[in-house]
Amino acid sequence: MDDPLRAIALELGFFTRAHARNAGYDDRAITRAARARAWHRIRRGYYTFPDIWSGATDEERHLMTCRAVLDSLGDAVALSHTSGCVAQRVDVWGLPLDVVHVTRLDGGAGRIEAGVVHHEGLVLDHEVSEVDGMRVLAPQRCTLEAGSLGSPEAALVLLNSCLHRQLCTSDEVCTQFDVMAHWPHVRHLHVPVRMCTAKAESVGESRGLWLFWTQHLPAPTLQHEVHDSAGRLVGRTDYAWLKHRGLGEFDGKVKYGRLLKPGQHPGEVVFEEKRREDLLREATGSWMVRLVWSDLDHPAETAARIRRFLVRAS
């Protein structure tokens, strides 16, 4: 009897008590399955299978919960804030995913209940769209509202991701910010709004930009292409301080996983990356700094290391 429910869970992100009854379960059998943890309870009346839940990322679990919430609340709400960002595949960093955020479309009161934050606010018709079958507010609004819940650094990650994925333009972000500038908890976003760029391709690159700004380091050129003396493209670097003959890369561990070819060992990728770095230095006569996740958590020490390179080059 699990097969039809599993198919439904894979299609919808959940299955309900009604689905279970249609599959032949009575109320007692449903209760037994839930208590025995044969099913994972997403929220009241909504389930998936434990292996699906355990194998999902935090964002995927949040999305399953979002789908269940929208199914239970109907047309009265749309996903917004952090949940709207997750639904639109915007990178979310530094923000909790333990509750679902919705904005009322029916004039209902704001409240928090059953793991759902209901927000009030004027919503125009053009601000609501459908993404993968879910009602979601406009991406520029979701990113700014989500940014208002966290730090400016987290907001920059959101905004850069939204722009890089071409979900909206920088002009649309600025227009939306002008509308929201006097909303609660939004004013501190003026710096991320000014800094945001479509050229930052990852969470790590965006956090690096924030580190450079807060530590008063020169702003780098992003995605700089390096050519050799014959004009051939040697590679592209995440950061470049052209006046200081410096290059920089963010090196998250997941990067090598993406670069692996079938049958290739991670050590081979590391070697190729090292060779690429040597070619970039040889072609430009530049110094190279490589940042990892732990460097971003120690901004003062990381900035001091970069500043030493800048001083030597000046």
Sequence and secondary structure as in RCSB ss.txt:
>XXXX:A:sequence
MDDPLRAIALELGFFTRAHARNAGYDDRAITRAARARAWHRIRRGYYTFPDIWSGATDEERHLMTCRAVLDSLGD
AVALSHTSGCVAQRVDVWGLPLDVVHVTRLDGGAGRIEAGVVHHEGLVLDHEVSEVDGMRVLAPQRCTLEAGSLG
SPEAALVLLNSCLHRQLCTSDEVCTQFDVMAHWPHVRHLHVPVRMCTAKAESVGESRGLWLFWTQHLPAPTLQHE
VHDSAGRLVGRTDYAWLKHRGLGEFDGKVKYGRLLKPGQHPGEVVFEEKRREDLLREATGSWMVRLVWSDLDHPA
ETAARIRRFLVRAS
>XXXX:A:secstr
 HHHHHHHHHHHS EEHHHHHHTT  HHHHHHHHHTTSSEEEETTEEE HHHHHTS HHHHHHHHHHHHHHHHGG
GEEE HHHHHHHTT    SS  SSEEEEESS    EEETTEEEE     GGGEEEETTEEEE HHHHHHHHHTTS
 HHHHHHHHHHHHHTTSS HHHHHHHHHHHTTSTTTGGGHHHHHH  TT  SHHHHHHHHHHHHTT    EEEEE
EE TTS EEEEEEEEEGGGTEEEEE  THHHHHH  TT  HHHHHHHHHHHHHHHHHHHT EEEEE HHHHT HH
HHHHHHHHHHHHH 
